[in-house]
Amino acid sequence: MLGMRMRTGAAHRTETSRAVAAPPPLARAVGIFQTRTAAVAGPALQLTRGRMLCQSSTDKLELTELTAVSPLDGRYGKNTGALRHIFSEFGLIKYRIAVEARWLQQLSRIPQVTEVPPFSAEATAILDTLASGISMEIAQQVKDIEKTTNHDVKAVEYVLKDQFLKNAELAAVLEFTHFACTSEDINNLSHGLMLKEAVHEQVLPAMDKIIAELTRLSVQFADVPMLSRTHGQTASPTTMGKELAVFAYRLKRQRNFVAAVPFLGKMAGAVGNYNAHIVAYPDVDWQGVAEEFVVSLGLEFNPYVTQIEPHDYIAELFSAIIRFNNVLIDFDRDLWGYISLGYFKQRTIAGEVGSSTMPHKVNPIDFENSEGNLGLANALMDHLVNKLPISRWQRDLTDSTVLRNLGVGIGHALIAYNSAMRGISKLQLNEQALAKDLDNSWEVLAEPIQTVMRRYGVPEPYEKLKAFTRGQKVTQQSMQEFVETLDGLPAHAKESLKQLTPGSYIGNAAQQAKDLSKHL
């Protein structure tokens, strides 16, 4: 017994020493991780009960791709960087200053407003410079003053006045800065200019790229026959080109709706009646002045407003973008399915990984990314569509915080458009897979055969084909034998039907694809 115990104890010590000498993989990994993190971060990082704790989690982090809360400015920043000049706080301040500067110039052109005479070339140049763009320093001044005013538009006014003091001519008309304006006069015009630039410089070009590429592929694949599927089941054949043409045409229609939305603006004072304007200068046609000013900015004038421009056009714009996005979601899902069926292969990119555990995979990630971001874009824009046209009485503030998110939905849409384009660029049509699918689906010829039978008066054509094909494996031979047994069909009709194949039974699909450009 003692010897056994001694041996058992020795064995236990041996196993223990082995365990110490050769820790299991997880322990080794944790040990390596602890060593590396300690070397890199020192006491700032600890591994406690399987969790990494950051001792400096309350420290303020500089905004970078790694620290951004929103992926729009982080992971996907390269796709949305152009929007920062438009929809950021800097962008909004830039447009507000432009509107304020242009309004002061507008006042100088009104003969009755003698207190603001026409400006000299020097003063005009200062105002033009402010209207064409500002430095980050000026924008920061606005933010610094806002800390005291707690009002962003008033902070803009104060910064402009400070700038005007540098010129005697502008200093003399200092109190005509923001003359008779409500904050929403400045804001609504700024928002209109922001949206117009974003749509015309970013959104429409991105939409057009997708449409152009699908149009090109429609013609390229116009003659490539493909088995259709309705309800997920085999159906009458088409061509790949024609199916892509359907999406190109649908997207183009919705793109045109986006392009047709007008960008409206107002400059009508506190409740839309030019009350203060008329008291100060009763002989001025202030509505006419306001219309001239709004149009001069490149916007359309809205003559019927309250304190706010009612935002109906923004709802119209986002509704149109949502419809475009919905068509693109449909496209993304169809392409995902065609890749799954093997109709398309995807061009591989050196260094990319499809799965962390399955090395063979080339996933349709671009179409999945596009679909996901389109869903986010639509959800955000749908809220704006339903919220912005609603405001209590002459105005409440519920639109203010919402309007600060004008660029968020557009940002996700642009990410989606870029992802879809990237996915399209990787597509390689697998014609062999399409041909094989067609050759295994001779039952689809039941439709043309029963239609010809109807023409020649053969009784119960649908019922005969239903009994022959439904739930049955149909081959080229069995189909031709069936045609031969049909009484009442002329010999030339039988011969024509026997020459028909799933790959040739495509109607005018190829011609539709080739004619696409006529309809865009």
Residue, then its C-alpha position, 0 to 999 in steps of 0.5 A: m500500500l505504501g509503495m502504491r501510495m509512493r508511486t501514486g504520489a510520484a506519478h502525481r508529481t510527474e503529471t503536475s510537473r508536466a502540466v507546469a512544463a507544458p500548459p494547455p493551448l488556452a493557457r499558452a495563448v493567455g500567457i502570450f496575450q498577457t506578456r504582449t499586452a503588458a509589454v505594449a500597454g504596461p499597467a493600463l491593461q489587465l486580464t482579469r477573469g478572462r476579461m480585458l479591463c482598460q484602466s483609462s476608459t474614461d480618458k477622452l480619445e481623439l476621433t480616429e477611424l479606431t475611436a469613432v462611435s459611428p462606422l460612418d466616420g470609422r470603419y467606412g470613413k473612406n466611403t463617406g469622407a466627402l459628406r463631412h464637408i456637407f453634413s458635419e457641424f463644420g459643414l452646417i456652420k459653413y452654409r449658415i455663414a454663406v446664407e448670412a453673408r448673402w442676405l446682407q448683400q441682398l439688403s444692400r440691393i434694396p433701394q429703400v434700405t438706405e442704411v445698407p448702401p451698395f457695397s464697394a468691391e472690397a466689402t463685396a470681396i469679404l462677403d464673397t469669401l465668407a460665402s464661398g467657404i470658411s476656415m476651421e478656425i472660424a468654425q471653431q470660434v462659432k463653437d466656442i461662442e455657442k458655449t456661452t450663448n447656447h444658441d448655434v445660429k446666434a453664435v454665427e451672427y456674433v462671429l460674423k460681426d467680429q469679422f465685419l469689424k475688420n472693415a469700416e464699411l461692414a462695421a457701419v452696417l453691423e446690426f443689419t447682420h441677421f436682419a429680420c431673420t429667425s434662426e429657421d430662415i438661416n437653417n432651412l436655406s442651409h439644409g436645402l443647400m446641404l441636401k442639394e450638394a449631397v444629392h447632385e455631387q454624391v448620391l446621383p453620381a453613385m446611382d448612375k454608376i450602378i445603372a451604367e454598369l448594369t446597362r453594360l452587363s445587360v447587353q454583354f449577357a443579352d444572349v445568355p439563356m437562363l432558367s427563371r424561377t417563380h416561387g423558387q421553382t423552375a419557370s419559363p427561361t429568360t436571359m441573364g442580360k434581360e434580368l439585369a436590364v429589369f433592374a437597370y430600368r427600375l433603378k433609373r426610374q427611381r433615380n429620376f424621381v430623386a433628381a426631380v425633387p425640388f429643394l425649397g427655401k423660405m426667408a419669411g421671418a418668425v412665423g412666415n408673414y414678414n411681420a418685422h420686415i414690413v414694420a421696419y420698411p413698409d414700402v418694400d415688397w418683402q415677399g418678392v425680395a425673399e423669393e429673389f434671394v432664395v432663387s439666387l441661392g439655387l433653391e426654389f421659393n416656398p411662398y407658404v410657410t410658418q416659422i419653418e419651411p415645412h420640410d415636405y420636400i425633404a420627405e419627398l426626397f428621402s422617399a424617392i431614395i428609399r424606393f431606389n434603395n428598395v430596388l437595389i435590395d431586391f437586386d442584392r438578394d437576387l445576385w446573392g441567389y445567383i451566386s449561391l446557384g453557381y450562376f456567377k463566380q466571384r473574382t478573388i482578391a489576393g489576401e482576402v479571407g472568406s471565412s475564419t475557419m473555412p479556407h475555401k469560401v468566397n462569400p458574397i459579402d459585398f451584396e450582403n454589406s450593401e443590403g445591410n446598409l440599405g436597410l439602415a439608410n431606409a430606416l433612418m430616412d423613413h423616420l425623417v419622412n414621417k417626422l419632418p412634415i409634422s410640427r405643432w402650430q407654427r413650429d416646435l423644436t422636435d425637427s431640430t435634432v432630427l435635421r442634424n441627422l440628414g447625412v446619416g441615412i445618405g451616408h449609409a446609402l453611399i456605403a451600400y452603393n459602393s458595396a454593390m458596385r464592388g460586388i458587381s465588379k467581381l462577377q464572372l458569369n458561369e455559362q456552363a452552370l446556366a446551361k446545365d440548369l436549363d438542360n435539367s429542366w425540360e419540363v419548362l417546355a410544357e408551356p409552349i407545347q400546350t399553347v400550340m396545342r390550343r392554337y390547333g384545337v387539341p382538346e384539354p392541352y393544359e390538362k394533358l401537359k399537367a399529367f405528363t410533367r407535374g411531379q415527373k422527371v422530364t427529359q428531351q427524349s420523353m418530351q419529344e415522344f410526347v409531342e409525337t403522340l399528339d393527335g391534331l397537331p400538323a407535322h410542321a408544328k410537331e417538328s417545330l416543337k421538337q426543335l425547341t429546347p429550354g435554352s432557345y425558349i427565351g421569347n424576346a428576352a435577348q432583344q429586350a436587353k439589347d434595347l435597354s438604352k432606348h428606354l433609359 
